[in-house]
Amino acid sequence: MVAANVNFRFHSNYNSSPHLSNLMKLFQEQDILTKKDVPFHEIIEVVISLIKNEKILQNIKKTLKLK
């Protein structure tokens, strides 16, 4: 998450793979990737929630066209 946020904040002119980009969009929607300072524990809590409710898994399955 730290590396993703650094990339989002400082290297936005570079593109990630389409698979990673879809996951990054999910993180942006959740305000995980942001240009503002956020306490890291808040980001961890959101990621835990995304894992528990299978949003990350659903995103990956959709991107990779898995059933």
PDB file of N, H, CA, C and O in Angstrom:
ATOM      1  N   MET A   1       0.822  -1.182   0.000  1.00  0.00           N
ATOM      2  CA  MET A   1       0.000   0.000   0.000  1.00  0.00           C
ATOM      3  C   MET A   1       0.870   1.251   0.000  1.00  0.00           C
ATOM      4  O   MET A   1       0.553   2.239  -0.662  1.00  0.00           O
ATOM      5  N   VAL A   2       1.949   1.201   0.734  1.00  0.00           N
ATOM      6  H   VAL A   2       2.206   0.399   1.272  1.00  0.00           H
ATOM      7  CA  VAL A   2       2.836   2.362   0.769  1.00  0.00           C
ATOM      8  C   VAL A   2       3.403   2.621  -0.623  1.00  0.00           C
ATOM      9  O   VAL A   2       3.399   3.757  -1.097  1.00  0.00           O
ATOM     10  N   ALA A   3       3.888   1.575  -1.274  1.00  0.00           N
ATOM     11  H   ALA A   3       3.892   0.652  -0.889  1.00  0.00           H
ATOM     12  CA  ALA A   3       4.460   1.728  -2.614  1.00  0.00           C
ATOM     13  C   ALA A   3       3.400   2.194  -3.610  1.00  0.00           C
ATOM     14  O   ALA A   3       3.680   3.035  -4.464  1.00  0.00           O
ATOM     15  N   ALA A   4       2.208   1.662  -3.506  1.00  0.00           N
ATOM     16  H   ALA A   4       1.982   0.979  -2.812  1.00  0.00           H
ATOM     17  CA  ALA A   4       1.133   2.069  -4.411  1.00  0.00           C
ATOM     18  C   ALA A   4       0.789   3.537  -4.219  1.00  0.00           C
ATOM     19  O   ALA A   4       0.555   4.260  -5.187  1.00  0.00           O
ATOM     20  N   ASN A   5       0.760   3.973  -2.966  1.00  0.00           N
ATOM     21  H   ASN A   5       0.950   3.385  -2.180  1.00  0.00           H
ATOM     22  CA  ASN A   5       0.431   5.365  -2.692  1.00  0.00           C
ATOM     23  C   ASN A   5       1.532   6.300  -3.186  1.00  0.00           C
ATOM     24  O   ASN A   5       1.241   7.368  -3.725  1.00  0.00           O
ATOM     25  N   VAL A   6       2.780   5.912  -3.010  1.00  0.00           N
ATOM     26  H   VAL A   6       3.016   5.044  -2.572  1.00  0.00           H
ATOM     27  CA  VAL A   6       3.890   6.726  -3.510  1.00  0.00           C
ATOM     28  C   VAL A   6       3.810   6.823  -5.027  1.00  0.00           C
ATOM     29  O   VAL A   6       3.975   7.902  -5.597  1.00  0.00           O
ATOM     30  N   ASN A   7       3.557   5.702  -5.672  1.00  0.00           N
ATOM     31  H   ASN A   7       3.423   4.826  -5.209  1.00  0.00           H
ATOM     32  CA  ASN A   7       3.433   5.702  -7.128  1.00  0.00           C
ATOM     33  C   ASN A   7       2.286   6.603  -7.574  1.00  0.00           C
ATOM     34  O   ASN A   7       2.432   7.374  -8.522  1.00  0.00           O
ATOM     35  N   PHE A   8       1.152   6.508  -6.896  1.00  0.00           N
ATOM     36  H   PHE A   8       1.033   5.881  -6.126  1.00  0.00           H
ATOM     37  CA  PHE A   8      -0.016   7.317  -7.235  1.00  0.00           C
ATOM     38  C   PHE A   8       0.273   8.804  -7.050  1.00  0.00           C
ATOM     39  O   PHE A   8      -0.125   9.629  -7.873  1.00  0.00           O
ATOM     40  N   ARG A   9       0.962   9.135  -5.972  1.00  0.00           N
ATOM     41  H   ARG A   9       1.285   8.465  -5.304  1.00  0.00           H
ATOM     42  CA  ARG A   9       1.197  10.545  -5.648  1.00  0.00           C
ATOM     43  C   ARG A   9       2.266  11.187  -6.517  1.00  0.00           C
ATOM     44  O   ARG A   9       2.124  12.344  -6.913  1.00  0.00           O
ATOM     45  N   PHE A  10       3.323  10.462  -6.817  1.00  0.00           N
ATOM     46  H   PHE A  10       3.438   9.522  -6.495  1.00  0.00           H
ATOM     47  CA  PHE A  10       4.487  11.093  -7.424  1.00  0.00           C
ATOM     48  C   PHE A  10       4.815  10.618  -8.836  1.00  0.00           C
ATOM     49  O   PHE A  10       5.639  11.232  -9.513  1.00  0.00           O
ATOM     50  N   HIS A  11       4.195   9.549  -9.286  1.00  0.00           N
ATOM     51  H   HIS A  11       3.525   9.049  -8.736  1.00  0.00           H
ATOM     52  CA  HIS A  11       4.514   9.014 -10.611  1.00  0.00           C
ATOM     53  C   HIS A  11       3.244   8.800 -11.432  1.00  0.00           C
ATOM     54  O   HIS A  11       3.125   7.815 -12.160  1.00  0.00           O
ATOM     55  N   SER A  12       2.313   9.715 -11.310  1.00  0.00           N
ATOM     56  H   SER A  12       2.409  10.516 -10.718  1.00  0.00           H
ATOM     57  CA  SER A  12       1.018   9.537 -11.971  1.00  0.00           C
ATOM     58  C   SER A  12       1.103   9.578 -13.494  1.00  0.00           C
ATOM     59  O   SER A  12       0.157   9.179 -14.173  1.00  0.00           O
ATOM     60  N   ASN A  13       2.216  10.052 -14.036  1.00  0.00           N
ATOM     61  H   ASN A  13       2.985  10.375 -13.484  1.00  0.00           H
ATOM     62  CA  ASN A  13       2.350  10.081 -15.491  1.00  0.00           C
ATOM     63  C   ASN A  13       2.738   8.710 -16.059  1.00  0.00           C
ATOM     64  O   ASN A  13       2.782   8.541 -17.277  1.00  0.00           O
ATOM     65  N   TYR A  14       3.018   7.734 -15.194  1.00  0.00           N
ATOM     66  H   TYR A  14       2.982   7.871 -14.204  1.00  0.00           H
ATOM     67  CA  TYR A  14       3.324   6.371 -15.633  1.00  0.00           C
ATOM     68  C   TYR A  14       2.089   5.501 -15.450  1.00  0.00           C
ATOM     69  O   TYR A  14       1.305   5.717 -14.526  1.00  0.00           O
ATOM     70  N   ASN A  15       1.915   4.534 -16.313  1.00  0.00           N
ATOM     71  H   ASN A  15       2.552   4.358 -17.064  1.00  0.00           H
ATOM     72  CA  ASN A  15       0.756   3.646 -16.236  1.00  0.00           C
ATOM     73  C   ASN A  15       1.158   2.272 -15.724  1.00  0.00           C
ATOM     74  O   ASN A  15       2.228   1.754 -16.044  1.00  0.00           O
ATOM     75  N   SER A  16       0.277   1.698 -14.925  1.00  0.00           N
ATOM     76  H   SER A  16      -0.593   2.118 -14.664  1.00  0.00           H
ATOM     77  CA  SER A  16       0.445   0.318 -14.481  1.00  0.00           C
ATOM     78  C   SER A  16      -0.252  -0.591 -15.481  1.00  0.00           C
ATOM     79  O   SER A  16      -0.873  -0.124 -16.436  1.00  0.00           O
ATOM     80  N   SER A  17      -0.142  -1.883 -15.252  1.00  0.00           N
ATOM     81  H   SER A  17       0.363  -2.262 -14.476  1.00  0.00           H
ATOM     82  CA  SER A  17      -0.852  -2.830 -16.111  1.00  0.00           C
ATOM     83  C   SER A  17      -2.355  -2.617 -15.944  1.00  0.00           C
ATOM     84  O   SER A  17      -2.794  -2.113 -14.910  1.00  0.00           O
ATOM     85  N   PRO A  18      -3.144  -2.993 -16.943  1.00  0.00           N
ATOM     86  CA  PRO A  18      -4.599  -2.841 -16.820  1.00  0.00           C
ATOM     87  C   PRO A  18      -5.154  -3.589 -15.604  1.00  0.00           C
ATOM     88  O   PRO A  18      -6.098  -3.126 -14.965  1.00  0.00           O
ATOM     89  N   HIS A  19      -4.567  -4.736 -15.291  1.00  0.00           N
ATOM     90  H   HIS A  19      -3.800  -5.112 -15.810  1.00  0.00           H
ATOM     91  CA  HIS A  19      -5.041  -5.510 -14.140  1.00  0.00           C
ATOM     92  C   HIS A  19      -4.809  -4.747 -12.844  1.00  0.00           C
ATOM     93  O   HIS A  19      -5.692  -4.688 -11.988  1.00  0.00           O
ATOM     94  N   LEU A  20      -3.656  -4.177 -12.701  1.00  0.00           N
ATOM     95  H   LEU A  20      -2.939  -4.225 -13.396  1.00  0.00           H
ATOM     96  CA  LEU A  20      -3.338  -3.412 -11.498  1.00  0.00           C
ATOM     97  C   LEU A  20      -4.110  -2.103 -11.470  1.00  0.00           C
ATOM     98  O   LEU A  20      -4.504  -1.643 -10.399  1.00  0.00           O
ATOM     99  N   SER A  21      -4.329  -1.505 -12.617  1.00  0.00           N
ATOM    100  H   SER A  21      -4.009  -1.879 -13.487  1.00  0.00           H
ATOM    101  CA  SER A  21      -5.061  -0.236 -12.685  1.00  0.00           C
ATOM    102  C   SER A  21      -6.475  -0.377 -12.138  1.00  0.00           C
ATOM    103  O   SER A  21      -6.963   0.518 -11.447  1.00  0.00           O
ATOM    104  N   ASN A  22      -7.140  -1.491 -12.439  1.00  0.00           N
ATOM    105  H   ASN A  22      -6.744  -2.218 -13.000  1.00  0.00           H
ATOM    106  CA  ASN A  22      -8.494  -1.706 -11.922  1.00  0.00           C
ATOM    107  C   ASN A  22      -8.505  -1.809 -10.404  1.00  0.00           C
ATOM    108  O   ASN A  22      -9.414  -1.298  -9.749  1.00  0.00           O
ATOM    109  N   LEU A  23      -7.511  -2.461  -9.853  1.00  0.00           N
ATOM    110  H   LEU A  23      -6.773  -2.876 -10.385  1.00  0.00           H
ATOM    111  CA  LEU A  23      -7.415  -2.558  -8.401  1.00  0.00           C
ATOM    112  C   LEU A  23      -7.113  -1.187  -7.797  1.00  0.00           C
ATOM    113  O   LEU A  23      -7.649  -0.840  -6.745  1.00  0.00           O
ATOM    114  N   MET A  24      -6.268  -0.418  -8.450  1.00  0.00           N
ATOM    115  H   MET A  24      -5.832  -0.700  -9.305  1.00  0.00           H
ATOM    116  CA  MET A  24      -5.951   0.924  -7.969  1.00  0.00           C
ATOM    117  C   MET A  24      -7.190   1.823  -7.997  1.00  0.00           C
ATOM    118  O   MET A  24      -7.363   2.671  -7.122  1.00  0.00           O
ATOM    119  N   LYS A  25      -8.050   1.636  -8.999  1.00  0.00           N
ATOM    120  H   LYS A  25      -7.910   0.947  -9.710  1.00  0.00           H
ATOM    121  CA  LYS A  25      -9.296   2.408  -9.052  1.00  0.00           C
ATOM    122  C   LYS A  25     -10.163   2.091  -7.839  1.00  0.00           C
ATOM    123  O   LYS A  25     -10.768   2.985  -7.246  1.00  0.00           O
ATOM    124  N   LEU A  26     -10.217   0.816  -7.476  1.00  0.00           N
ATOM    125  H   LEU A  26      -9.726   0.090  -7.957  1.00  0.00           H
ATOM    126  CA  LEU A  26     -10.970   0.420  -6.282  1.00  0.00           C
ATOM    127  C   LEU A  26     -10.404   1.118  -5.050  1.00  0.00           C
ATOM    128  O   LEU A  26     -11.156   1.626  -4.218  1.00  0.00           O
ATOM    129  N   PHE A  27      -9.087   1.142  -4.936  1.00  0.00           N
ATOM    130  H   PHE A  27      -8.476   0.729  -5.612  1.00  0.00           H
ATOM    131  CA  PHE A  27      -8.456   1.808  -3.799  1.00  0.00           C
ATOM    132  C   PHE A  27      -8.726   3.308  -3.809  1.00  0.00           C
ATOM    133  O   PHE A  27      -8.925   3.906  -2.752  1.00  0.00           O
ATOM    134  N   GLN A  28      -8.734   3.917  -4.982  1.00  0.00           N
ATOM    135  H   GLN A  28      -8.572   3.431  -5.841  1.00  0.00           H
ATOM    136  CA  GLN A  28      -9.037   5.343  -5.074  1.00  0.00           C
ATOM    137  C   GLN A  28     -10.470   5.616  -4.629  1.00  0.00           C
ATOM    138  O   GLN A  28     -10.725   6.594  -3.925  1.00  0.00           O
ATOM    139  N   GLU A  29     -11.396   4.769  -5.030  1.00  0.00           N
ATOM    140  H   GLU A  29     -11.188   3.975  -5.602  1.00  0.00           H
ATOM    141  CA  GLU A  29     -12.798   4.931  -4.636  1.00  0.00           C
ATOM    142  C   GLU A  29     -12.950   4.882  -3.121  1.00  0.00           C
ATOM    143  O   GLU A  29     -13.851   5.508  -2.563  1.00  0.00           O
ATOM    144  N   GLN A  30     -12.082   4.150  -2.465  1.00  0.00           N
ATOM    145  H   GLN A  30     -11.350   3.642  -2.918  1.00  0.00           H
ATOM    146  CA  GLN A  30     -12.132   4.009  -1.010  1.00  0.00           C
ATOM    147  C   GLN A  30     -11.269   5.052  -0.299  1.00  0.00           C
ATOM    148  O   GLN A  30     -11.124   5.001   0.923  1.00  0.00           O
ATOM    149  N   ASP A  31     -10.702   5.986  -1.041  1.00  0.00           N
ATOM    150  H   ASP A  31     -10.819   6.027  -2.033  1.00  0.00           H
ATOM    151  CA  ASP A  31      -9.800   7.018  -0.508  1.00  0.00           C
ATOM    152  C   ASP A  31      -8.543   6.433   0.129  1.00  0.00           C
ATOM    153  O   ASP A  31      -7.969   7.025   1.044  1.00  0.00           O
ATOM    154  N   ILE A  32      -8.121   5.271  -0.358  1.00  0.00           N
ATOM    155  H   ILE A  32      -8.587   4.790  -1.101  1.00  0.00           H
ATOM    156  CA  ILE A  32      -6.860   4.704   0.111  1.00  0.00           C
ATOM    157  C   ILE A  32      -5.712   5.375  -0.617  1.00  0.00           C
ATOM    158  O   ILE A  32      -4.708   5.746  -0.008  1.00  0.00           O
ATOM    159  N   LEU A  33      -5.864   5.528  -1.920  1.00  0.00           N
ATOM    160  H   LEU A  33      -6.680   5.227  -2.415  1.00  0.00           H
ATOM    161  CA  LEU A  33      -4.861   6.236  -2.707  1.00  0.00           C
ATOM    162  C   LEU A  33      -5.303   7.682  -2.802  1.00  0.00           C
ATOM    163  O   LEU A  33      -6.296   7.998  -3.458  1.00  0.00           O
ATOM    164  N   THR A  34      -4.576   8.540  -2.158  1.00  0.00           N
ATOM    165  H   THR A  34      -3.769   8.283  -1.625  1.00  0.00           H
ATOM    166  CA  THR A  34      -4.945   9.941  -2.099  1.00  0.00           C
ATOM    167  C   THR A  34      -3.695  10.793  -2.019  1.00  0.00           C
ATOM    168  O   THR A  34      -2.637  10.324  -1.599  1.00  0.00           O
ATOM    169  N   LYS A  35      -3.819  12.016  -2.413  1.00  0.00           N
ATOM    170  H   LYS A  35      -4.678  12.397  -2.754  1.00  0.00           H
ATOM    171  CA  LYS A  35      -2.674  12.924  -2.348  1.00  0.00           C
ATOM    172  C   LYS A  35      -2.616  13.647  -1.010  1.00  0.00           C
ATOM    173  O   LYS A  35      -1.713  14.452  -0.781  1.00  0.00           O
ATOM    174  N   LYS A  36      -3.564  13.372  -0.130  1.00  0.00           N
ATOM    175  H   LYS A  36      -4.298  12.718  -0.316  1.00  0.00           H
ATOM    176  CA  LYS A  36      -3.538  13.985   1.200  1.00  0.00           C
ATOM    177  C   LYS A  36      -2.924  13.007   2.200  1.00  0.00           C
ATOM    178  O   LYS A  36      -2.878  11.802   1.956  1.00  0.00           O
ATOM    179  N   ASP A  37      -2.464  13.527   3.298  1.00  0.00           N
ATOM    180  H   ASP A  37      -2.500  14.506   3.496  1.00  0.00           H
ATOM    181  CA  ASP A  37      -1.896  12.678   4.343  1.00  0.00           C
ATOM    182  C   ASP A  37      -3.018  12.019   5.135  1.00  0.00           C
ATOM    183  O   ASP A  37      -3.967  12.674   5.568  1.00  0.00           O
ATOM    184  N   VAL A  38      -2.889  10.726   5.310  1.00  0.00           N
ATOM    185  H   VAL A  38      -2.119  10.194   4.958  1.00  0.00           H
ATOM    186  CA  VAL A  38      -3.886   9.944   6.039  1.00  0.00           C
ATOM    187  C   VAL A  38      -3.139   9.020   6.987  1.00  0.00           C
ATOM    188  O   VAL A  38      -2.134   8.424   6.598  1.00  0.00           O
ATOM    189  N   PRO A  39      -3.612   8.888   8.233  1.00  0.00           N
ATOM    190  CA  PRO A  39      -2.962   7.932   9.138  1.00  0.00           C
ATOM    191  C   PRO A  39      -3.007   6.520   8.543  1.00  0.00           C
ATOM    192  O   PRO A  39      -4.047   6.073   8.059  1.00  0.00           O
ATOM    193  N   PHE A  40      -1.875   5.834   8.588  1.00  0.00           N
ATOM    194  H   PHE A  40      -1.031   6.198   8.981  1.00  0.00           H
ATOM    195  CA  PHE A  40      -1.766   4.529   7.939  1.00  0.00           C
ATOM    196  C   PHE A  40      -2.727   3.508   8.533  1.00  0.00           C
ATOM    197  O   PHE A  40      -3.193   2.620   7.820  1.00  0.00           O
ATOM    198  N   HIS A  41      -3.035   3.615   9.829  1.00  0.00           N
ATOM    199  H   HIS A  41      -2.656   4.337  10.408  1.00  0.00           H
ATOM    200  CA  HIS A  41      -3.957   2.641  10.429  1.00  0.00           C
ATOM    201  C   HIS A  41      -5.350   2.730   9.800  1.00  0.00           C
ATOM    202  O   HIS A  41      -6.066   1.731   9.746  1.00  0.00           O
ATOM    203  N   GLU A  42      -5.738   3.914   9.326  1.00  0.00           N
ATOM    204  H   GLU A  42      -5.156   4.726   9.370  1.00  0.00           H
ATOM    205  CA  GLU A  42      -7.030   4.052   8.657  1.00  0.00           C
ATOM    206  C   GLU A  42      -7.028   3.312   7.318  1.00  0.00           C
ATOM    207  O   GLU A  42      -8.021   2.690   6.944  1.00  0.00           O
ATOM    208  N   ILE A  43      -5.918   3.383   6.611  1.00  0.00           N
ATOM    209  H   ILE A  43      -5.110   3.889   6.915  1.00  0.00           H
ATOM    210  CA  ILE A  43      -5.789   2.674   5.340  1.00  0.00           C
ATOM    211  C   ILE A  43      -5.846   1.169   5.581  1.00  0.00           C
ATOM    212  O   ILE A  43      -6.511   0.439   4.845  1.00  0.00           O
ATOM    213  N   ILE A  44      -5.150   0.714   6.608  1.00  0.00           N
ATOM    214  H   ILE A  44      -4.610   1.306   7.205  1.00  0.00           H
ATOM    215  CA  ILE A  44      -5.141  -0.714   6.935  1.00  0.00           C
ATOM    216  C   ILE A  44      -6.554  -1.197   7.253  1.00  0.00           C
ATOM    217  O   ILE A  44      -6.951  -2.278   6.820  1.00  0.00           O
ATOM    218  N   GLU A  45      -7.313  -0.402   8.008  1.00  0.00           N
ATOM    219  H   GLU A  45      -6.990   0.476   8.360  1.00  0.00           H
ATOM    220  CA  GLU A  45      -8.684  -0.783   8.351  1.00  0.00           C
ATOM    221  C   GLU A  45      -9.554  -0.920   7.102  1.00  0.00           C
ATOM    222  O   GLU A  45     -10.361  -1.844   7.003  1.00  0.00           O
ATOM    223  N   VAL A  46      -9.391  -0.009   6.160  1.00  0.00           N
ATOM    224  H   VAL A  46      -8.735   0.742   6.240  1.00  0.00           H
ATOM    225  CA  VAL A  46     -10.169  -0.075   4.920  1.00  0.00           C
ATOM    226  C   VAL A  46      -9.779  -1.308   4.111  1.00  0.00           C
ATOM    227  O   VAL A  46     -10.646  -2.000   3.578  1.00  0.00           O
ATOM    228  N   VAL A  47      -8.490  -1.585   4.017  1.00  0.00           N
ATOM    229  H   VAL A  47      -7.786  -1.023   4.451  1.00  0.00           H
ATOM    230  CA  VAL A  47      -8.027  -2.761   3.267  1.00  0.00           C
ATOM    231  C   VAL A  47      -8.547  -4.043   3.919  1.00  0.00           C
ATOM    232  O   VAL A  47      -8.979  -4.959   3.220  1.00  0.00           O
ATOM    233  N   ILE A  48      -8.509  -4.112   5.229  1.00  0.00           N
ATOM    234  H   ILE A  48      -8.158  -3.368   5.796  1.00  0.00           H
ATOM    235  CA  ILE A  48      -9.052  -5.285   5.929  1.00  0.00           C
ATOM    236  C   ILE A  48     -10.526  -5.469   5.572  1.00  0.00           C
ATOM    237  O   ILE A  48     -10.972  -6.586   5.310  1.00  0.00           O
ATOM    238  N   SER A  49     -11.268  -4.381   5.562  1.00  0.00           N
ATOM    239  H   SER A  49     -10.905  -3.473   5.775  1.00  0.00           H
ATOM    240  CA  SER A  49     -12.682  -4.444   5.203  1.00  0.00           C
ATOM    241  C   SER A  49     -12.871  -4.922   3.760  1.00  0.00           C
ATOM    242  O   SER A  49     -13.759  -5.728   3.484  1.00  0.00           O
ATOM    243  N   LEU A  50     -12.038  -4.428   2.845  1.00  0.00           N
ATOM    244  H   LEU A  50     -11.317  -3.773   3.070  1.00  0.00           H
ATOM    245  CA  LEU A  50     -12.126  -4.849   1.440  1.00  0.00           C
ATOM    246  C   LEU A  50     -11.808  -6.331   1.282  1.00  0.00           C
ATOM    247  O   LEU A  50     -12.378  -7.006   0.425  1.00  0.00           O
ATOM    248  N   ILE A  51     -10.905  -6.829   2.101  1.00  0.00           N
ATOM    249  H   ILE A  51     -10.442  -6.281   2.797  1.00  0.00           H
ATOM    250  CA  ILE A  51     -10.572  -8.258   2.064  1.00  0.00           C
ATOM    251  C   ILE A  51     -11.727  -9.080   2.630  1.00  0.00           C
ATOM    252  O   ILE A  51     -12.137 -10.074   2.030  1.00  0.00           O
ATOM    253  N   LYS A  52     -12.249  -8.668   3.779  1.00  0.00           N
ATOM    254  H   LYS A  52     -11.916  -7.861   4.266  1.00  0.00           H
ATOM    255  CA  LYS A  52     -13.316  -9.427   4.430  1.00  0.00           C
ATOM    256  C   LYS A  52     -14.591  -9.476   3.598  1.00  0.00           C
ATOM    257  O   LYS A  52     -15.260 -10.509   3.550  1.00  0.00           O
ATOM    258  N   ASN A  53     -14.934  -8.368   2.941  1.00  0.00           N
ATOM    259  H   ASN A  53     -14.391  -7.529   2.980  1.00  0.00           H
ATOM    260  CA  ASN A  53     -16.166  -8.384   2.148  1.00  0.00           C
ATOM    261  C   ASN A  53     -15.920  -8.803   0.698  1.00  0.00           C
ATOM    262  O   ASN A  53     -16.801  -8.690  -0.154  1.00  0.00           O
ATOM    263  N   GLU A  54     -14.708  -9.289   0.435  1.00  0.00           N
ATOM    264  H   GLU A  54     -13.991  -9.381   1.126  1.00  0.00           H
ATOM    265  CA  GLU A  54     -14.297  -9.887  -0.842  1.00  0.00           C
ATOM    266  C   GLU A  54     -14.337  -8.919  -2.023  1.00  0.00           C
ATOM    267  O   GLU A  54     -14.416  -9.353  -3.172  1.00  0.00           O
ATOM    268  N   LYS A  55     -14.285  -7.620  -1.758  1.00  0.00           N
ATOM    269  H   LYS A  55     -14.221  -7.267  -0.825  1.00  0.00           H
ATOM    270  CA  LYS A  55     -14.262  -6.635  -2.848  1.00  0.00           C
ATOM    271  C   LYS A  55     -12.983  -6.764  -3.674  1.00  0.00           C
ATOM    272  O   LYS A  55     -13.026  -6.651  -4.899  1.00  0.00           O
ATOM    273  N   ILE A  56     -11.858  -6.997  -3.020  1.00  0.00           N
ATOM    274  H   ILE A  56     -11.824  -7.088  -2.025  1.00  0.00           H
ATOM    275  CA  ILE A  56     -10.594  -7.148  -3.751  1.00  0.00           C
ATOM    276  C   ILE A  56     -10.655  -8.411  -4.604  1.00  0.00           C
ATOM    277  O   ILE A  56     -10.274  -8.387  -5.774  1.00  0.00           O
ATOM    278  N   LEU A  57     -11.128  -9.503  -4.030  1.00  0.00           N
ATOM    279  H   LEU A  57     -11.438  -9.522  -3.079  1.00  0.00           H
ATOM    280  CA  LEU A  57     -11.242 -10.763  -4.764  1.00  0.00           C
ATOM    281  C   LEU A  57     -12.171 -10.613  -5.968  1.00  0.00           C
ATOM    282  O   LEU A  57     -11.849 -11.078  -7.062  1.00  0.00           O
ATOM    283  N   GLN A  58     -13.312  -9.971  -5.772  1.00  0.00           N
ATOM    284  H   GLN A  58     -13.573  -9.593  -4.884  1.00  0.00           H
ATOM    285  CA  GLN A  58     -14.253  -9.752  -6.875  1.00  0.00           C
ATOM    286  C   GLN A  58     -13.615  -8.908  -7.976  1.00  0.00           C
ATOM    287  O   GLN A  58     -13.799  -9.182  -9.162  1.00  0.00           O
ATOM    288  N   ASN A  59     -12.869  -7.886  -7.580  1.00  0.00           N
ATOM    289  H   ASN A  59     -12.719  -7.663  -6.616  1.00  0.00           H
ATOM    290  CA  ASN A  59     -12.203  -7.017  -8.548  1.00  0.00           C
ATOM    291  C   ASN A  59     -11.196  -7.802  -9.377  1.00  0.00           C
ATOM    292  O   ASN A  59     -11.134  -7.650 -10.597  1.00  0.00           O
ATOM    293  N   ILE A  60     -10.416  -8.635  -8.717  1.00  0.00           N
ATOM    294  H   ILE A  60     -10.467  -8.758  -7.726  1.00  0.00           H
ATOM    295  CA  ILE A  60      -9.408  -9.434  -9.418  1.00  0.00           C
ATOM    296  C   ILE A  60     -10.076 -10.445 -10.345  1.00  0.00           C
ATOM    297  O   ILE A  60      -9.657 -10.610 -11.490  1.00  0.00           O
ATOM    298  N   LYS A  61     -11.110 -11.120  -9.855  1.00  0.00           N
ATOM    299  H   LYS A  61     -11.451 -10.986  -8.924  1.00  0.00           H
ATOM    300  CA  LYS A  61     -11.819 -12.094 -10.693  1.00  0.00           C
ATOM    301  C   LYS A  61     -12.411 -11.424 -11.926  1.00  0.00           C
ATOM    302  O   LYS A  61     -12.335 -11.971 -13.027  1.00  0.00           O
ATOM    303  N   LYS A  62     -12.994 -10.255 -11.751  1.00  0.00           N
ATOM    304  H   LYS A  62     -13.056  -9.811 -10.858  1.00  0.00           H
ATOM    305  CA  LYS A  62     -13.587  -9.530 -12.872  1.00  0.00           C
ATOM    306  C   LYS A  62     -12.507  -9.107 -13.868  1.00  0.00           C
ATOM    307  O   LYS A  62     -12.679  -9.259 -15.077  1.00  0.00           O
ATOM    308  N   THR A  63     -11.411  -8.586 -13.364  1.00  0.00           N
ATOM    309  H   THR A  63     -11.272  -8.463 -12.382  1.00  0.00           H
ATOM    310  CA  THR A  63     -10.326  -8.122 -14.230  1.00  0.00           C
ATOM    311  C   THR A  63      -9.714  -9.271 -15.018  1.00  0.00           C
ATOM    312  O   THR A  63      -9.429  -9.133 -16.207  1.00  0.00           O
ATOM    313  N   LEU A  64      -9.514 -10.404 -14.355  1.00  0.00           N
ATOM    314  H   LEU A  64      -9.746 -10.517 -13.389  1.00  0.00           H
ATOM    315  CA  LEU A  64      -8.895 -11.556 -15.014  1.00  0.00           C
ATOM    316  C   LEU A  64      -9.913 -12.452 -15.711  1.00  0.00           C
ATOM    317  O   LEU A  64      -9.556 -13.461 -16.318  1.00  0.00           O
ATOM    318  N   LYS A  65     -11.187 -12.067 -15.615  1.00  0.00           N
ATOM    319  H   LYS A  65     -11.476 -11.247 -15.122  1.00  0.00           H
ATOM    320  CA  LYS A  65     -12.283 -12.820 -16.234  1.00  0.00           C
ATOM    321  C   LYS A  65     -12.337 -14.251 -15.716  1.00  0.00           C
ATOM    322  O   LYS A  65     -12.468 -15.205 -16.483  1.00  0.00           O
ATOM    323  N   LEU A  66     -12.233 -14.377 -14.393  1.00  0.00           N
ATOM    324  H   LEU A  66     -12.127 -13.602 -13.769  1.00  0.00           H
ATOM    325  CA  LEU A  66     -12.360 -15.673 -13.731  1.00  0.00           C
ATOM    326  C   LEU A  66     -13.785 -15.824 -13.231  1.00  0.00           C
ATOM    327  O   LEU A  66     -14.491 -14.833 -13.046  1.00  0.00           O
ATOM    328  N   LYS A  67     -14.206 -17.052 -13.014  1.00  0.00           N
ATOM    329  H   LYS A  67     -13.632 -17.857 -13.164  1.00  0.00           H
ATOM    330  CA  LYS A  67     -15.564 -17.291 -12.514  1.00  0.00           C
ATOM    331  C   LYS A  67     -15.565 -17.410 -11.023  1.00  0.00           C
ATOM    332  O   LYS A  67     -16.619 -17.613 -10.421  1.00  0.00           O
TER     333      LYS A  67
END
